[in-house]
Amino acid sequence: MKNVLLIGAGRGGTALLHMLLEMEHIEVLAVVDIDPHALGIEVAKKHQIKTSHNWLDHYTEEIDIVFEATGRNDVLQSLREHVKEGTTIVPSRIARLFFTLLEEKDFLIQKLNQQSSIQETILNSTHDGMIAVNAKSQVLFFNQAASKMSGIQSEDAIGVHIQEVLPSSGLPRVIKSKREEHNRTQRFENGTTILTTRVPMFEEDRCIGGLAIFKDVTEIVEMAEQVTNLKSIQTMLEAIIHSSDDAISVVDEHGNGIMINPAYSRLTGLKKEEVINQPATADISEGESMHLRVLETRKAVRGVPLKVGPNKRDVIVNVAPVIVDGEIKGSVGVLHDVSEIKSLNRELKRAKRLLESLKAKYSFDEIVGSSSEMQVAIEQAKIAASTPVTILLRGESGTGKELFAHAIHNESNRRSFPFIRVNCAALSETLLESELFGYEEGAFSGARRGGKKGLFEDAEQGSIFLDEIGELSSNMQAKLLRVLQEKEIVRVGGTKAISIDVRVIAATNVHLERAIVKKEFREDLYYRLNKMPIYIPPLRERVNDLHQLTQHLLTKLNQDYGRYVHELTNEALHYLKAYHWPGNVRELENVLARAMIYMEAGATKITKQHLPILTEKVQAPSPPMGKLNVDENKTLQEMMEEYERNVLKQTIEQCGGNKTAAAKRLNISIRSLYYKLDKANID
C-alpha cells in the first residue's frame, strides 16, 4: 500500500484524485490547495480525506508519493527542497502524461465491450503498440502500432506463439508468474528498442492471457532527460568501452575519430593522438574504411577483413551506425585479431584430435585384484607398456584381457594416439582383411570410391588390439606376420607397401602351442607374437580377490540399476568362493546382476538366498589310469589339461555319449562342457 499526498485540487488534480481513489494499492492521505472551495477539496471531504491550503501541514514520513498537480515551478521547487529522500515526487507534467496514458487505456478498455470491428479500429488508432495473447501465449491481437514498430504484419502474427513472432517477448513469463511488469526495456529483432508494460489478464481469478503495451523509446527521451544525468551515463559508457578487451573505435558523423580504447592501441600499435580528430582512414594499412562506408550507407557491416596499423595486423571488423532521431551521428567499430582466432582454431583442432585418439578407457588403477597371481600379471603388463615390444595376452574368456590391453596403451608413451580394437573372430576372412589393411578403389564390388584406410593405418603411432588372434585363418596369419616383420601393409587391390608405426597387442584363449602341433597356427607368427606373453589368471586361481571384485562390481551395478547395495554377507561370499567360475569375472558380474535385480527394494546386502543356484567345485571321478604320474617333460598346465581331458572322456563314455547327463554329473553347465570339449579337441 502506497500513501499519497496530492497538491493541487483544480480540474486536473480532481481528475487525478478520482483515478487514485479507484486504485486498490493507493491511499490518499491528504489533498492540498490554496483555494478552500476547489472542486478537488470538496471531493476529498466527501471521502473523508484530510484537506489543507499548506502541504507542509500533512507531509510526514509515511508519505510515499507526492503528486504535484498545480503546474507551478515554485511549488515543485519547494517540494524538492523539503521532501525527504525516499519520497517520490511526481511533477505535473509526468502526472498529466501518466493520467493521459491511463485515460487512454481506460478508454480502450471501455471500447472492448463494443463490436469487434470498432475495437480493432480504436486499438489500431493508438500510437502505443499493443499485443494480446491467450493462456497458451498465442497471439490474439496485434495492432498497427505494434506492426510498425516490430516490422511484422499483424496477419502473420495472429494465432502464432508469441515467441515465434517476437523471441524476446516476456508475455509467457507474465502469464506463468501472474505478475505485472512495468517499464521493461525490450529490443525487437529489427533493432527497435521499446519500453513496455506487461500485465496478466484474469477472468474469475483465472489467468486467461496477457497484454503488452509499449512505446518507442524515442517518445520518452524528454522524460528520461528530466531524471537522468547524461554526463554520468557518458562517463559510465566510456569506462565500459575502456575496460573491454575488444578493440573499439568511434567516429563522428564526419568520419573523424572521437574515441578509442586501450585494446585498440595494443592491437593496431597507434597512439590516441594518431587517431583522435583524424580521418577514419588513418588506421587503415590495406582495405577500405568501414566507418566511411557505414556513414554513407547507414547500414552495419560485419566480418570485413582489413589490415590496420604500421604493423599491418590482420583483423576482422564489425561496424554499426549511431543514429539519433533519424540522423546519423557517427559509427562504432569493433576489431578482432585474426591471428588470435587462428591460434584458437589450431588449439581447438589439436584438442579434438587428442580427444578422438584417447579411445582407451581403462588404466591399471581400474584392474581389481591384490592376489599374487594378478599382481604378477599387472607388473608384467606395466613393464611391457614401457617398451615397444609386441604383447600377447593369454587367459580364459572373461578374465579381462581387453581391460589389460586398454591399461597397457594408457600406460605407454602412445597414450595420446589412437587405440584400435579388433575382434578377429567376429569378421569373415575377406572382411577382416579389408578392415585391417584397407583397400584401393575398385578392389572389389561395392568398394568405396577413392579406397579406404585400414585399421592399421588408423592406429598410426598408437596401438591395435587383436582379440581372438588364435581364430585367424592361415592366409591372414601370413599377412599379419609380414606386418610384424616388415612394419608395413599393402591394401587389398594395391601394390604399394605403406609403412606403419603401430604397437600390436594380441590376445587369445586358445592353446597356441597345441594349435602349432596341429598345424592350425604358424610357428613363426607365434614367436613374433610371444615376445612378451602375459598370463592373466582365471578367477578360480585367485578367489582371494573375490571380495574386492564384488565391491567393485556392486558400485558399477548400482549405477546401472539405480540400487544401493553395499556388500555381500560372509555366507554369500563363502558361497561364491566355493564355485569354480568357468566364465570368470564376466560370469561373476552376471551372477551379481541377477541377484541385485531380484532383491527387494531398499535392501543393501546380498545374502546367499539372493544368489542364483551355483554348482560346487567339480568333484571329478578318479582318473582311469589310477594314480597320476608326474611327467618331468610336461608343464603343470599341460598335465592339468591332460587330466581334465581324461576326466571328460571317461564321463562322456559312462553317460553313453549323452552330453547333458555328463554336464549334470560333472556339476557344470552344458555351455561349459561344450567349451571344455572344444578346448580339449574331443569330438
C-alpha positions in Angstrom: 0.0 0.0 0.0 1.4 3.4 -1.1 0.4 6.6 0.8 -0.2 9.7 -1.4 -0.2 13.4 -0.8 -2.0 15.3 -3.6 -1.1 19.0 -4.1 -3.5 20.9 -6.4 -7.2 20.3 -6.5 -8.2 22.0 -9.7 -9.6 20.3 -12.7 -6.5 18.2 -13.4 -5.9 17.5 -9.7 -9.6 16.4 -9.3 -9.4 14.0 -12.2 -6.1 12.6 -10.8 -7.8 12.2 -7.4 -10.7 10.2 -8.9 -8.2 8.0 -10.6 -6.2 7.4 -7.4 -9.3 6.6 -5.4 -10.0 3.7 -7.8 -6.6 2.1 -7.3 -6.5 -0.7 -4.8 -2.9 -0.2 -3.6 -3.1 3.6 -3.3 -4.4 5.5 -0.3 -4.7 9.3 -0.5 -3.9 10.7 3.0 -4.4 14.4 2.2 -5.4 16.9 -0.6 -3.9 20.5 -0.6 -5.0 23.6 -2.5 -4.8 27.3 -1.8 -8.5 27.6 -2.8 -10.6 26.0 0.0 -13.5 25.7 -2.4 -11.6 24.0 -5.1 -13.5 21.0 -6.7 -10.9 18.5 -5.5 -11.2 19.8 -1.9 -15.0 19.1 -2.0 -14.4 15.6 -3.4 -11.7 14.9 -0.7 -14.1 15.9 2.1 -16.8 13.5 0.7 -14.3 10.7 1.0 -13.2 11.9 4.5 -9.7 12.8 3.3 -7.8 15.5 5.1 -7.6 18.9 3.3 -5.4 22.0 3.8 -4.0 25.0 2.0 -0.4 24.3 3.1 1.1 21.0 2.1 3.6 21.0 4.9 0.7 20.5 7.3 0.2 17.0 6.1 3.7 15.9 4.9 5.0 13.1 7.2 7.5 10.2 6.8 4.6 7.9 6.0 4.0 9.7 2.7 5.4 7.6 -0.2 4.4 9.6 -3.2 3.7 13.4 -3.7 1.7 14.3 -6.8 2.2 18.0 -7.7 -0.8 18.9 -9.9 -0.6 22.8 -9.7 1.9 23.2 -12.6 3.7 25.9 -10.6 7.5 25.8 -10.6 7.8 27.4 -7.2 5.7 24.6 -5.6 7.8 22.0 -7.4 11.0 23.7 -6.2 9.7 23.9 -2.6 8.9 20.2 -2.7 12.4 19.3 -3.9 13.9 21.3 -1.1 11.8 20.0 1.7 10.8 16.4 0.7 13.0 13.8 2.3 14.9 11.2 0.4 12.8 8.1 -0.3 9.7 10.1 -1.1 8.8 10.1 -4.8 7.8 13.4 -6.4 5.6 13.2 -9.5 5.7 16.6 -11.3 2.6 17.9 -13.0 3.9 17.1 -16.5 4.6 13.5 -15.6 1.3 13.3 -13.7 -0.5 14.6 -16.8 1.3 12.1 -19.0 0.6 9.3 -16.6 -3.1 10.4 -16.4 -3.3 10.8 -20.1 -2.0 7.3 -20.7 -4.3 5.8 -18.1 -7.2 7.8 -19.6 -6.4 6.4 -23.0 -6.1 2.9 -21.5 -9.5 3.2 -19.8 -11.0 4.5 -23.0 -9.7 1.5 -24.9 -10.9 -1.0 -22.2 -14.4 0.5 -22.4 -14.4 0.1 -26.1 -13.6 -3.6 -25.8 -17.2 -4.2 -24.8 -18.3 -2.8 -28.2 -18.4 -4.7 -31.5 -15.2 -6.4 -32.7 -14.7 -4.1 -35.7 -15.0 -1.0 -33.5 -12.5 -2.5 -31.0 -9.9 -3.0 -33.7 -10.4 0.5 -35.2 -9.9 2.1 -31.8 -6.9 0.0 -30.7 -5.2 0.4 -34.1 -5.7 4.2 -33.8 -3.4 4.5 -30.8 0.3 5.3 -31.1 1.0 2.7 -28.4 1.9 -0.8 -29.6 -0.5 -3.4 -28.1 -0.2 -7.2 -28.2 -2.6 -9.6 -26.5 -2.1 -13.3 -26.1 -4.2 -16.1 -24.7 -3.2 -18.5 -21.9 -1.2 -20.6 -24.4 0.8 -17.5 -25.4 -0.9 -17.5 -28.9 -1.4 -14.0 -30.4 -5.0 -12.7 -30.3 -4.4 -9.1 -31.1 -1.5 -7.3 -32.8 -2.3 -3.6 -33.5 -0.9 -1.4 -36.3 1.5 0.4 -34.0 3.0 -2.9 -32.9 3.3 -4.0 -36.5 5.0 -0.7 -37.4 7.5 -0.9 -34.5 8.3 -4.6 -35.0 8.2 -4.8 -38.7 5.8 -7.8 -38.5 2.4 -7.8 -40.2 -0.5 -8.5 -37.8 -2.0 -11.1 -40.1 1.3 -13.1 -39.9 1.2 -12.9 -36.1 -2.4 -13.8 -35.2 -2.7 -17.4 -33.9 1.1 -17.9 -33.7 3.0 -18.4 -30.4 4.3 -15.0 -29.4 7.9 -16.2 -29.1 7.9 -17.5 -32.6 6.9 -13.9 -33.7 8.9 -12.0 -31.1 11.5 -14.3 -29.4 12.3 -11.5 -26.8 8.7 -11.2 -25.6 8.2 -11.6 -21.9 4.4 -12.3 -22.1 4.8 -16.1 -21.4 6.7 -15.2 -18.3 4.0 -12.8 -17.1 1.3 -15.5 -17.7 3.2 -18.0 -15.7 4.1 -15.7 -12.8 0.7 -13.8 -12.9 2.6 -10.6 -12.0 2.7 -7.3 -13.8 5.9 -6.0 -15.3 6.2 -2.2 -15.7 8.5 -0.1 -17.8 10.7 -3.0 -19.1 13.1 -2.4 -21.9 12.9 -4.8 -24.9 14.6 -5.0 -28.2 12.9 -6.3 -31.3 14.7 -8.4 -34.0 14.6 -5.4 -36.4 16.6 -3.3 -33.9 13.8 -1.2 -32.5 14.0 -0.7 -28.7 10.8 -0.2 -26.8 9.6 0.5 -23.2 6.8 -1.9 -22.4 4.4 -2.8 -19.6 3.1 -6.3 -19.4 0.0 -7.4 -17.4 -1.7 -10.8 -17.0 -5.5 -10.8 -17.8 -7.8 -12.6 -15.5 -11.4 -13.9 -15.7 -12.9 -15.1 -12.4 -9.5 -15.4 -10.8 -8.2 -17.5 -13.7 -5.4 -16.2 -15.9 -6.7 -16.1 -19.5 -3.8 -14.4 -21.2 -1.5 -11.4 -21.2 -1.4 -7.9 -22.6 1.7 -5.8 -23.5 1.5 -2.1 -24.1 4.7 -0.4 -25.4 6.1 2.8 -26.7 9.2 3.6 -28.9 12.0 4.7 -26.6 12.4 8.0 -28.6 8.9 9.1 -27.4 10.1 9.2 -23.7 13.6 10.7 -24.3 12.4 14.1 -22.9 11.0 12.4 -19.8 14.3 10.4 -19.4 16.4 13.6 -19.7 14.5 15.1 -16.8 15.5 12.3 -14.4 18.9 11.2 -15.8 22.3 12.7 -15.6 23.5 12.4 -19.1 27.0 13.3 -18.2 27.3 10.4 -15.7 25.9 8.0 -18.3 28.5 9.2 -20.8 31.3 8.7 -18.2 30.0 5.2 -17.5 29.8 4.2 -21.2 33.4 5.5 -21.6 34.5 3.4 -18.7 32.8 0.3 -20.2 34.4 0.8 -23.5 37.9 1.3 -22.0 37.5 -1.8 -19.9 36.7 -4.0 -22.8 39.2 -6.5 -24.2 37.8 -5.9 -27.7 39.4 -3.2 -29.7 36.8 -0.4 -30.2 36.9 2.9 -32.2 34.2 5.6 -32.5 34.0 8.3 -35.2 31.6 11.2 -35.5 29.2 11.9 -38.4 32.1 13.5 -40.4 34.3 10.4 -40.1 36.8 11.8 -37.6 37.9 9.7 -34.7 36.5 10.7 -31.3 37.2 7.7 -29.1 39.4 4.6 -28.9 40.1 2.2 -26.0 43.5 0.8 -24.8 42.8 -2.6 -26.5 42.6 -0.7 -29.8 46.1 0.8 -29.3 47.5 -2.6 -28.3 46.1 -4.2 -31.5 46.9 -1.5 -34.0 50.1 0.0 -32.5 48.6 3.5 -32.9 48.5 6.0 -30.1 45.5 8.1 -29.1 46.8 11.3 -30.7 47.3 9.5 -34.0 43.6 8.6 -34.2 41.5 11.2 -32.3 40.4 14.1 -34.6 42.0 12.3 -37.5 40.1 10.8 -40.6 38.8 7.3 -40.2 41.3 6.1 -42.8 44.3 7.0 -40.5 44.5 3.4 -39.1 44.0 1.5 -42.4 47.0 -0.1 -44.0 45.2 -2.1 -46.6 41.5 -2.0 -47.5 38.6 0.4 -47.3 37.5 2.3 -44.2 34.3 0.6 -42.9 33.4 3.7 -40.8 33.1 5.8 -44.0 31.0 3.1 -45.7 28.6 2.9 -42.8 28.3 6.7 -42.5 27.4 6.7 -46.2 25.0 3.7 -46.3 23.7 4.0 -42.8 23.9 0.1 -42.6 26.0 -2.0 -40.4 28.8 -4.2 -41.8 30.2 -7.4 -40.2 33.2 -9.7 -40.7 35.2 -7.5 -43.1 38.9 -8.4 -43.2 41.4 -5.5 -43.1 45.0 -4.7 -42.3 45.5 -1.9 -39.7 48.3 0.0 -38.1 52.0 0.3 -39.1 52.5 -3.5 -38.5 49.6 -4.3 -40.9 47.8 -6.5 -38.4 45.1 -8.8 -39.9 41.8 -8.0 -38.3 38.1 -8.7 -38.7 35.9 -5.6 -38.4 32.3 -5.1 -37.4 30.9 -1.5 -37.7 27.5 -0.2 -36.8 26.0 3.3 -37.3 24.9 5.5 -34.5 21.5 7.0 -35.4 19.6 9.5 -33.2 16.2 10.8 -34.2 16.7 9.6 -37.7 20.0 11.4 -38.1 23.4 9.6 -38.3 25.7 10.8 -35.5 28.7 8.5 -36.1 29.6 4.9 -36.1 31.2 2.4 -33.7 33.7 -0.3 -34.9 34.9 -3.4 -33.1 38.2 -5.1 -34.3 39.1 -8.8 -33.7 42.7 -10.0 -34.1 42.7 -12.7 -36.8 46.0 -14.2 -35.6 44.4 -14.9 -32.2 41.4 -16.5 -33.9 43.7 -18.7 -36.0 45.7 -19.7 -32.9 42.5 -20.6 -31.1 41.3 -22.7 -34.1 44.6 -24.6 -34.1 44.3 -25.3 -30.4 40.7 -26.4 -30.9 41.6 -28.8 -33.7 44.5 -30.2 -31.6 42.2 -30.8 -28.7 39.7 -32.5 -31.0 42.4 -34.8 -32.3 43.5 -35.6 -28.8 40.0 -36.4 -27.7 39.4 -38.6 -30.7 42.6 -40.5 -30.2 42.1 -41.2 -26.5 39.9 -44.2 -27.0 41.4 -46.5 -24.4 39.0 -46.3 -21.5 40.8 -48.1 -18.6 44.1 -47.8 -16.6 45.9 -50.2 -14.3 44.2 -48.4 -11.4 40.9 -49.9 -12.5 42.2 -53.5 -12.6 41.0 -55.1 -9.4 43.0 -57.7 -7.6 45.6 -57.9 -4.9 46.4 -61.7 -5.2 49.9 -62.6 -6.0 48.8 -64.1 -9.4 47.1 -60.9 -10.5 49.9 -58.7 -9.2 52.5 -60.6 -11.3 50.3 -60.1 -14.4 49.9 -56.4 -13.7 53.7 -55.9 -13.1 54.5 -57.7 -16.3 52.0 -55.6 -18.2 53.4 -52.3 -16.8 56.9 -53.4 -17.8 55.7 -54.3 -21.3 53.9 -51.0 -21.6 57.1 -49.1 -21.3 58.6 -50.9 -24.3 57.6 -51.1 -28.0 57.5 -54.9 -27.9 54.6 -56.9 -29.2 52.5 -58.3 -26.4 50.4 -61.5 -26.2 47.7 -61.6 -23.5 46.7 -65.2 -22.6 43.9 -66.4 -20.5 40.5 -67.8 -20.5 37.4 -66.0 -21.7 36.2 -63.4 -19.2 39.5 -62.9 -17.4 39.9 -59.3 -18.5 42.3 -59.5 -21.5 40.8 -56.4 -23.1 41.0 -54.5 -19.9 44.7 -55.2 -19.8 45.1 -54.0 -23.4 43.4 -50.7 -22.5 45.7 -50.2 -19.5 48.9 -51.1 -21.4 48.1 -48.5 -24.1 47.3 -45.8 -21.5 50.5 -46.6 -19.6 52.6 -46.4 -22.7 54.1 -43.3 -24.5 51.5 -43.9 -27.2 48.6 -42.9 -25.0 47.9 -39.7 -26.9 47.5 -41.6 -30.2 44.7 -44.0 -31.4 43.8 -47.3 -29.7 42.0 -49.5 -32.2 40.2 -52.7 -31.1 39.6 -55.6 -33.5 37.8 -58.9 -32.7 39.4 -61.3 -35.2 36.7 -64.0 -34.7 33.8 -61.6 -35.4 34.6 -60.9 -39.1 34.9 -63.2 -42.1 38.4 -63.5 -43.6 37.7 -61.3 -46.6 36.0 -58.6 -44.5 38.7 -58.8 -41.8 41.5 -58.3 -44.4 39.9 -55.2 -45.9 39.2 -53.8 -42.4 42.8 -54.4 -41.2 44.7 -53.3 -44.3 42.2 -51.2 -46.2 41.6 -51.3 -49.9 42.1 -49.4 -53.1 39.4 -48.1 -55.3 37.8 -50.8 -57.4 39.4 -53.6 -55.3 36.1 -55.4 -55.2 32.4 -54.8 -55.9 31.0 -52.2 -53.6 34.4 -50.7 -52.7 34.2 -47.1 -51.6 35.3 -44.5 -54.3 38.8 -43.4 -53.6 39.5 -46.5 -51.4 39.6 -46.7 -47.7 42.3 -46.7 -45.0 42.6 -49.8 -42.9 42.7 -50.1 -39.1 46.4 -50.4 -39.0 46.7 -47.0 -40.8 44.1 -45.6 -38.4 46.2 -46.8 -35.5 49.4 -45.0 -36.7 51.7 -44.2 -33.7 49.1 -45.8 -31.4 48.2 -49.4 -30.5 46.0 -52.0 -32.2 44.4 -54.7 -30.1 43.8 -58.0 -32.0 41.5 -60.1 -29.8 40.9 -63.8 -30.5 44.2 -63.9 -32.5 44.0 -67.8 -32.5 40.9 -67.7 -34.8 42.8 -66.2 -37.7 43.0 -68.2 -40.9 46.3 -69.3 -42.3 46.2 -66.7 -45.0 45.6 -63.9 -42.5 48.3 -65.3 -40.3 50.8 -64.9 -43.1 49.7 -61.3 -43.8 49.9 -60.4 -40.1 53.4 -62.0 -39.9 54.5 -59.6 -42.7 53.2 -56.6 -40.8 55.1 -57.6 -37.7 58.3 -58.4 -39.6 58.4 -55.5 -42.1 56.3 -52.9 -40.3 54.3 -52.2 -43.5 51.0 -53.2 -45.0 49.6 -53.5 -48.5 46.0 -52.5 -49.1 43.6 -55.0 -50.8 43.8 -54.5 -54.5 47.0 -52.4 -54.1 50.7 -53.0 -54.8 52.3 -50.2 -52.9 53.7 -51.0 -49.4 52.7 -48.5 -46.7 55.0 -48.1 -43.7 53.3 -48.1 -40.3 54.3 -47.5 -36.7 51.9 -49.4 -34.6 52.2 -51.4 -31.4 50.4 -54.8 -31.6 48.7 -56.2 -28.6 47.2 -59.6 -29.2 45.0 -61.8 -27.1 43.8 -65.4 -27.2 42.2 -68.1 -25.1 43.4 -70.8 -27.5 46.3 -73.1 -26.6 48.6 -71.9 -29.3 51.3 -74.5 -28.7 48.8 -77.2 -29.3 47.5 -75.4 -32.4 51.1 -75.3 -33.8 51.4 -79.0 -33.4 48.1 -79.5 -35.3 49.3 -77.1 -38.0 46.5 -74.7 -37.2 48.8 -71.8 -36.2 52.0 -70.7 -37.8 55.0 -71.3 -35.6 56.9 -68.2 -37.0 53.9 -65.9 -36.2 53.8 -67.5 -32.7 57.3 -66.4 -32.0 56.7 -62.9 -33.3 53.6 -62.5 -31.0 55.0 -64.3 -28.0 57.9 -61.9 -27.3 56.2 -60.7 -24.2 53.5 -63.2 -23.1 51.3 -62.2 -20.1 49.2 -64.8 -18.5 46.0 -63.5 -16.8 44.9 -66.0 -14.2 41.2 -67.2 -14.2 39.0 -66.3 -11.2 39.3 -69.8 -9.7 43.0 -69.3 -9.3 42.6 -66.0 -7.4 39.5 -66.5 -5.2 41.0 -64.2 -2.6 40.3 -61.3 -5.0 36.5 -62.1 -4.9 35.8 -59.6 -2.1 37.5 -56.7 -4.0 35.9 -57.7 -7.2 32.4 -57.9 -5.8 32.7 -54.5 -4.2 34.0 -53.0 -7.5 31.2 -54.7 -9.5 28.5 -53.6 -7.0 29.5 -50.0 -7.4 29.1 -50.3 -11.2 25.9 -52.2 -11.0 24.4 -49.7 -8.5 24.9 -47.0 -11.1 23.4 -49.2 -13.9 20.3 -50.3 -11.9 19.8 -47.4 -9.5 20.3 -49.6 -6.4 22.1 -49.0 -3.1 23.6 -52.5 -2.5 26.8 -52.0 -0.4 28.2 -55.5 0.2 27.7 -59.3 0.4 27.2 -61.2 3.6 30.1 -63.5 4.7 27.9 -66.5 4.0 27.3 -65.3 0.4 30.9 -64.5 -0.1 32.0 -68.1 1.1 29.3 -69.5 -1.2 30.8 -67.6 -4.2 34.4 -68.7 -3.3 33.3 -72.4 -3.4 32.3 -72.1 -7.1 34.9 -72.8 -9.8 33.8 -69.8 -12.2 34.2 -71.2 -15.7 33.0 -67.8 -17.0 35.5 -65.9 -14.8 34.8 -62.2 -13.9 32.2 -61.9 -16.6 30.2 -64.7 -15.0 30.7 -63.1 -11.6 29.2 -59.8 -12.8 26.3 -61.7 -14.4 25.6 -63.5 -11.0 25.7 -60.3 -9.0 23.4 -58.5 -11.5 20.8 -61.3 -11.4 20.9 -61.2 -7.6 20.5 -57.4 -7.5 17.6 -57.5 -9.9 15.6 -59.9 -7.8 16.4 -58.3 -4.5 13.6 -56.4 -2.6 13.7 -52.6 -3.0 15.8 -50.9 -0.3 17.9 -54.0 0.5 21.6 -53.1 1.0 23.2 -56.5 1.4 23.3 -59.6 -0.9 22.7 -62.8 1.1 23.2 -66.4 -0.1 19.4 -66.6 -0.7 19.6 -63.7 -3.2 22.2 -65.6 -5.3 21.2 -68.0 -8.1 22.0 -71.7 -7.6 25.7 -72.3 -8.3 27.3 -75.8 -8.6 30.1 -76.5 -6.1 33.7 -77.2 -7.3 33.8 -80.1 -9.7 34.4 -83.4 -7.9 35.6 -85.4 -10.8 35.8 -89.1 -10.7 39.2 -90.8 -10.3 41.3 -90.9 -13.4 41.1 -94.1 -15.3 44.8 -94.6 -15.0 44.7 -94.7 -11.2 47.5 -92.7 -9.6 48.6 -89.7 -11.5 52.2 -89.8 -12.6 54.3 -86.7 -12.8 55.9 -86.2 -16.2 59.1 -84.1 -15.9 58.9 -83.3 -19.6 55.5 -81.6 -19.2 54.5 -78.3 -17.5 51.9 -78.2 -14.7 49.4 -76.6 -17.1 49.9 -79.4 -19.7 49.5 -82.1 -17.1 46.3 -80.5 -15.7 44.9 -80.2 -19.2 45.7 -83.9 -19.9 44.0 -84.8 -16.6 40.9 -82.8 -17.4 40.8 -84.4 -20.9 40.8 -87.9 -19.4 38.0 -86.9 -16.9 35.8 -85.6 -19.7 36.3 -88.6 -22.0 35.5 -91.0 -19.1 32.4 -89.2 -18.0 31.1 -89.0 -21.6 31.6 -92.7 -22.1 29.9 -93.5 -18.8 26.9 -91.4 -19.8 26.6 -93.2 -23.2 27.6 -90.1 -25.1 24.8 -88.0 -23.5 26.4 -84.6 -23.0 23.5 -83.2 -20.9 23.9 -86.1 -18.5 27.7 -85.7 -18.5 27.4 -82.0 -17.6 25.0 -82.8 -14.8 27.3 -85.5 -13.4 30.2 -83.0 -13.5 28.1 -80.3 -11.9 28.9 -77.8 -14.7 26.7 -76.1 -17.3 26.2 -77.6 -20.7 27.8 -74.5 -22.2 30.9 -75.0 -20.0 31.0 -78.7 -21.1 31.0 -77.8 -24.8 33.7 -75.2 -24.2 35.9 -77.7 -22.4 35.3 -80.4 -25.1 36.2 -78.0 -27.8 39.3 -76.8 -25.9 40.4 -80.4 -25.4 39.6 -81.3 -29.0 37.2 -84.1 -28.0 34.6 -84.9 -30.6 
